[in-house]
């Protein structure tokens, strides 16, 4: 738990920071000024870039989280409990063990699946929020702004995770692959083998839980985001 908690603020800062900077520079490049309403494509591309950049930071932490969650620990009552210990004793130990046994690039195992997941999901995330917010809050400073931002943020999170879940499943399988024996040759092979043996529904394992978590979390995320934007708006950019 300590690893995702300690890195979530960093990765979120990177995502929103890269998104805003990309949007700012893209508008200046296309329109000559950043003080203009960006197009839907501008928002999509900026979100896509943000998702790709944050993978560089989030991939090792995500690897440690998945390895720790999927390792099998002996039952306390087992006679083998004293002889068999978990391979990883914590997130730092997990990262060091991976580097020692699999090399530095082992920290980025499943990185292509993670990048595919995050680029598309964050592009969809920011675009859906912008569209929903514009629809729910047609006028700034209106009475509906607070609830509109909450609803748009929550729905954007649900939509993004609906896009992300299939590749999230594949990413997790690639990250634990090879701990005991190598099963998948890559992203495409993992997708085809998973669907062949378990059916297409396997790609949506955990979707309902992801969406249930995403709605309230992203309500708060975008409410905070909008509040911060209002505070920094008076400063020149």
Secondary structure, 3 states (H helix, E strand, C coil): CHHHHHHHHHHHHHHHHHHHHHHHHHHHHHHCCCCCCCCHHHHHHHHHHHHHHHHHHHHHHHHHHHHHHHCCCCCCCCCCCCCCCCCCCCHHHHHHHHHHHHCHHHHHCCHHHHHHHHHHHHHHHHHHHHHHHHHHCCCCCCCCHHHHHHHHHHHHHHHHHHHHHHHHHHHHHHHHCCCCCCCCCCHHHHHHHHHHHHCHHHHHCCHHHHHHHHHHHHHHHHHHHHHHHHHHCCCCC
